[in-house]
Amino acid sequence: MFAESKPADPAVHQLSIRIARRCVFIIQAVLREEERGDALREFYRVCREELDKPQTVPEV
């Protein structure tokens, strides 16, 4: 889990926004208009959390 008060790398922030918007676009037909902002914020949080994780090298 990431700290919301921690600034994101600008590239991670922009990528998280783009991914979140695309995810909301996919499900927008089942959301009320007022729910779209909430969905966008939740998708953003998940994207940023995953993108902020340290990269691990798989063991061979």
Backbone bond lengths (Angstrom), bond angles and torsions (degrees), N, CA, C in turn:
res aa  C-N    CA-C-N  psi(-1)  N-CA   C-N-CA  omega(-1)  CA-C   N-CA-C  phi
1 M - - - 1.438 - - 1.525 109.00 -
2 F 1.307 117.16 138.87 1.452 119.75 -178.73 1.520 110.45 -102.69
3 A 1.309 115.31 156.46 1.467 120.61 178.14 1.527 107.90 -83.84
4 E 1.323 116.64 122.51 1.460 120.49 -177.59 1.520 112.08 -62.47
5 S 1.315 117.25 -26.07 1.460 120.16 -178.98 1.530 112.26 -80.12
6 K 1.324 116.55 -12.25 1.463 120.98 -179.98 1.524 109.27 -78.28
7 P 1.348 117.40 126.52 1.460 118.50 179.33 1.534 111.47 -66.23
8 A 1.302 115.05 143.89 1.466 120.26 179.76 1.522 109.39 -92.16
9 D 1.298 114.64 153.22 1.456 119.76 168.93 1.534 105.64 -58.41
10 P 1.334 118.97 134.68 1.468 120.04 -177.28 1.533 113.72 -55.21
11 A 1.318 117.79 -36.76 1.465 120.61 179.30 1.527 110.89 -67.74
12 V 1.331 117.02 -41.01 1.465 121.40 178.23 1.524 109.68 -65.45
13 H 1.320 116.63 -42.45 1.462 121.62 179.26 1.530 110.89 -59.62
14 Q 1.317 117.33 -49.81 1.465 121.48 -179.20 1.523 111.56 -63.78
15 L 1.325 117.22 -42.01 1.463 120.50 178.73 1.526 110.87 -65.34
16 S 1.315 117.37 -40.27 1.470 121.29 178.22 1.519 110.62 -61.92
17 I 1.311 117.12 -41.87 1.468 121.14 178.46 1.531 110.22 -63.06
18 R 1.322 116.87 -46.20 1.471 120.16 -178.62 1.521 111.28 -62.08
19 I 1.321 117.20 -45.05 1.466 120.82 179.85 1.522 110.28 -64.58
20 A 1.330 117.32 -44.27 1.464 121.48 -179.48 1.526 110.80 -60.80
21 R 1.314 117.54 -43.44 1.470 120.64 178.85 1.526 111.66 -62.68
22 R 1.314 116.47 -40.37 1.469 119.19 179.15 1.526 110.93 -66.80
23 C 1.326 117.13 -38.27 1.466 120.49 178.31 1.526 110.82 -64.77
24 V 1.325 116.85 -43.60 1.464 120.51 178.31 1.521 109.92 -63.86
25 F 1.313 117.80 -38.98 1.468 120.90 178.38 1.528 110.68 -57.50
26 I 1.330 116.26 -39.53 1.465 120.66 -178.88 1.526 111.21 -63.85
27 I 1.326 117.29 -39.42 1.463 119.69 -174.25 1.531 113.74 -104.52
28 Q 1.319 118.39 4.62 1.465 119.73 -173.51 1.525 113.95 -60.25
29 A 1.313 118.35 -25.80 1.462 120.85 -179.73 1.533 112.09 -65.08
30 V 1.330 117.21 -24.92 1.461 119.75 -179.02 1.524 112.63 -99.88
31 L 1.330 116.97 2.82 1.459 121.43 179.98 1.520 110.61 -106.09
32 R 1.322 115.33 144.86 1.459 118.87 168.78 1.526 106.88 -74.88
33 E 1.302 116.65 155.72 1.457 120.32 -176.73 1.526 112.28 -55.06
34 E 1.329 116.37 -40.25 1.467 119.49 -178.67 1.533 112.54 -70.98
35 E 1.325 118.69 -15.00 1.465 122.10 178.62 1.524 112.75 -87.24
36 R 1.298 117.27 -15.67 1.473 120.17 -175.59 1.517 112.64 -64.22
37 G 1.329 117.46 -39.54 1.468 120.28 177.84 1.520 111.65 -63.64
38 D 1.334 116.15 -41.85 1.469 120.22 177.52 1.524 110.52 -62.36
39 A 1.330 116.85 -43.76 1.467 120.97 179.66 1.528 110.18 -63.01
40 L 1.320 116.33 -42.33 1.465 120.61 179.56 1.531 110.55 -60.59
41 R 1.323 116.79 -45.17 1.469 120.10 179.06 1.527 111.44 -63.23
42 E 1.324 117.44 -41.67 1.467 119.90 -179.39 1.533 111.58 -67.76
43 F 1.321 117.01 -42.81 1.467 119.18 176.86 1.525 110.55 -63.04
44 Y 1.331 116.90 -40.18 1.469 120.66 178.16 1.525 110.09 -59.00
45 R 1.340 116.55 -46.49 1.465 120.13 -179.24 1.522 111.44 -59.18
46 V 1.332 116.92 -44.06 1.465 120.70 -179.60 1.528 110.52 -65.29
47 C 1.318 116.63 -45.37 1.473 120.58 179.79 1.519 110.88 -60.12
48 R 1.331 115.34 -49.09 1.465 118.86 -178.11 1.517 111.45 -64.08
49 E 1.311 116.93 -39.83 1.461 120.21 178.72 1.530 110.53 -59.51
50 E 1.316 116.24 -44.59 1.473 119.83 -179.88 1.522 111.88 -68.83
51 L 1.319 116.90 -41.07 1.462 120.01 -178.11 1.524 112.63 -73.18
52 D 1.328 117.70 -23.88 1.465 121.38 178.32 1.514 112.88 -82.62
53 K 1.333 117.57 -11.02 1.475 119.66 179.60 1.509 109.35 -64.26
54 P 1.315 116.74 143.53 1.481 119.12 176.30 1.521 110.16 -64.30
55 Q 1.292 115.23 142.12 1.461 120.72 178.03 1.529 109.02 -71.95
56 T 1.314 115.80 132.79 1.452 120.53 177.70 1.524 108.45 -114.39
57 V 1.289 114.71 142.29 1.457 120.14 178.39 1.530 107.83 -94.17
58 P 1.345 117.33 123.76 1.472 118.54 -179.86 1.517 111.01 -64.96
59 E 1.324 114.73 141.08 1.462 119.90 177.47 1.507 109.27 -76.31
60 V 1.309 115.24 140.61 1.470 120.76 179.91 1.488 110.61 -109.23
